[in-house]
Amino acid sequence: MDPFVWPGKGTGVRPPITDRERTLGPLDKVTDPFKPDTFHWRASTAMVDVMNPILKHIPPRTVLTLADEVGYQPGQIVSKTLVQNSSHSLTLFAFDKGEEISTHAAGGDALVTVLEGAGQVTIDGVPYVLAAGQSIVMPAGAPHAVFAPEPFKMSLLVVFPE
């Protein structure tokens, strides 16, 4: 049985309000199209978002600035993973000046977007300097590295082959 469904028998009576519902949102009355006299109560979309999020560490239905979601630390690279599964990953990075990720390759195409400052991405031995708002694709299997000539933040979206 769906963990977000409560049965009803056409009486119009819904289950009592719970603390979880007060926090996460109301239940919706859903009629069974094959049994018009039967319906069930289903958790609202907001409740499902909170109970089983795909995007981690950021709230749904909230306007935000991605660069503000990850902070700098002296002498470090800080990362915050928002999605990680078999088809894709989405991670935010904050590089302090002089920090780098050494040359490696990824199993999927990777899209880097600079969110703040400027960074250097090297692909197949060719360096590219990207400023805030600019993006570049690192093809799957291509050796690449990232260097911070100044503090900068970036997002990294990797899409893995099926």
C-alpha positions as CSV (number, residue, x, y, z in Angstrom):
1,M,0.0,0.0,0.0
2,D,1.2,3.5,-0.8
3,P,2.6,4.9,2.5
4,F,1.0,8.3,1.8
5,V,-2.6,6.9,1.3
6,W,-5.3,6.5,3.9
7,P,-8.4,4.5,2.8
8,G,-11.9,5.9,3.0
9,K,-15.3,4.5,2.1
10,G,-17.2,7.4,0.5
11,T,-18.3,8.6,3.9
12,G,-16.7,12.0,3.5
13,V,-14.9,11.4,6.8
14,R,-11.2,11.9,6.6
15,P,-8.6,10.7,9.1
16,P,-7.8,12.9,12.0
17,I,-5.2,15.6,11.5
18,T,-1.8,14.5,12.7
19,D,1.3,16.4,13.8
20,R,3.0,15.3,10.6
21,E,0.2,16.7,8.5
22,R,0.2,20.0,10.5
23,T,3.9,20.3,9.6
24,L,3.9,19.0,6.1
25,G,0.5,20.0,4.6
26,P,-3.0,18.7,4.1
27,L,-4.3,15.5,2.8
28,D,-6.1,15.5,-0.6
29,K,-9.3,13.6,-1.2
30,V,-8.9,11.4,-4.3
31,T,-11.7,9.5,-6.0
32,D,-11.1,6.1,-7.5
33,P,-12.2,6.4,-11.2
34,F,-13.2,2.7,-11.4
35,K,-15.2,2.8,-8.1
36,P,-17.0,6.2,-8.0
37,D,-18.3,5.6,-4.5
38,T,-14.8,5.0,-3.1
39,F,-12.1,7.5,-2.4
40,H,-8.9,7.7,-0.4
41,W,-6.9,10.4,1.3
42,R,-3.5,11.1,-0.2
43,A,-0.7,13.2,1.2
44,S,-0.3,16.5,-0.6
45,T,2.7,17.0,-2.9
46,A,4.5,19.0,-0.3
47,M,4.4,16.1,2.1
48,V,5.8,13.7,-0.5
49,D,8.5,16.2,-1.4
50,V,9.7,16.3,2.3
51,M,9.3,12.6,2.9
52,N,11.1,11.4,-0.2
53,P,13.2,14.2,-1.7
54,I,15.3,13.7,-4.8
55,L,17.2,17.0,-4.4
56,K,19.0,16.9,-1.0
57,H,20.0,19.7,1.2
58,I,17.8,22.4,-0.3
59,P,14.2,23.1,0.4
60,P,11.5,22.7,-2.4
61,R,9.5,25.7,-3.6
62,T,12.1,28.1,-2.3
63,V,13.9,30.8,-4.4
64,L,17.6,30.6,-3.7
65,T,20.9,31.6,-5.0
66,L,23.1,28.5,-5.6
67,A,26.3,30.3,-4.8
68,D,24.9,31.0,-1.3
69,E,24.3,27.3,-0.7
70,V,28.0,26.5,-0.2
71,G,30.6,28.5,1.7
72,Y,34.4,29.0,1.5
73,Q,36.8,27.5,4.0
74,P,40.4,28.7,4.2
75,G,42.8,26.3,2.3
76,Q,40.0,23.9,1.3
77,I,37.5,22.8,-1.3
78,V,34.0,22.6,0.1
79,S,31.4,20.5,-1.7
80,K,27.7,20.0,-1.2
81,T,25.9,17.2,-3.1
82,L,22.4,18.0,-4.1
83,V,21.7,14.8,-6.2
84,Q,23.6,11.6,-6.5
85,N,22.1,8.5,-8.3
86,S,22.9,6.2,-11.1
87,S,21.8,8.6,-13.9
88,H,23.2,11.9,-12.7
89,S,24.9,13.9,-9.9
90,L,24.7,17.6,-9.0
91,T,27.2,19.1,-6.7
92,L,28.1,22.6,-5.6
93,F,31.8,23.5,-4.9
94,A,33.5,26.4,-3.2
95,F,37.3,26.6,-3.9
96,D,39.7,28.7,-1.8
97,K,42.4,30.5,-3.8
98,G,45.1,28.0,-4.9
99,E,43.1,24.9,-4.4
100,E,42.7,22.3,-7.1
101,I,41.2,19.0,-8.1
102,S,43.9,17.0,-9.9
103,T,43.5,15.4,-13.3
104,H,40.9,12.6,-13.5
105,A,38.1,11.4,-15.8
106,A,34.4,10.9,-15.2
107,G,32.1,8.3,-16.5
108,G,29.6,10.8,-17.8
109,D,29.4,14.2,-19.5
110,A,30.0,16.9,-17.0
111,L,28.7,20.5,-17.1
112,V,30.6,23.0,-15.0
113,T,28.9,26.4,-14.4
114,V,30.9,29.1,-12.5
115,L,28.6,30.7,-9.9
116,E,31.0,33.2,-8.4
117,G,34.5,34.4,-9.1
118,A,36.6,32.7,-11.8
119,G,38.1,29.3,-12.2
120,Q,40.3,27.3,-14.5
121,V,39.1,24.1,-16.0
122,T,41.6,22.0,-18.0
123,I,40.2,19.5,-20.5
124,D,42.5,17.2,-22.5
125,G,45.5,19.4,-21.4
126,V,43.8,22.7,-22.7
127,P,43.1,25.3,-20.0
128,Y,39.9,27.3,-20.1
129,V,39.2,30.2,-17.7
130,L,35.6,30.7,-16.8
131,A,34.0,33.7,-15.1
132,A,30.7,33.8,-13.2
133,G,27.8,32.8,-15.4
134,Q,29.9,30.8,-17.9
135,S,29.8,27.1,-18.4
136,I,31.8,24.3,-20.2
137,V,31.2,20.7,-20.9
138,M,33.8,18.1,-20.0
139,P,33.1,15.0,-22.2
140,A,32.8,11.6,-20.6
141,G,36.2,9.9,-20.3
142,A,38.2,13.1,-21.1
143,P,41.0,13.9,-18.6
144,H,40.2,17.1,-16.8
145,A,41.2,19.2,-13.7
146,V,40.0,22.3,-11.9
147,F,42.1,25.0,-10.4
148,A,41.2,28.2,-8.4
149,P,43.4,31.2,-9.3
150,E,41.1,33.1,-6.9
151,P,38.3,31.9,-4.6
152,F,35.4,30.7,-6.8
153,K,32.2,28.7,-6.7
154,M,30.8,26.3,-9.3
155,S,28.1,23.8,-9.9
156,L,28.9,20.4,-11.4
157,L,26.2,18.4,-13.2
158,V,27.3,14.9,-14.4
159,V,25.0,12.9,-16.6
160,F,25.9,9.2,-16.8
161,P,25.1,7.0,-19.8
162,E,22.2,4.6,-19.5
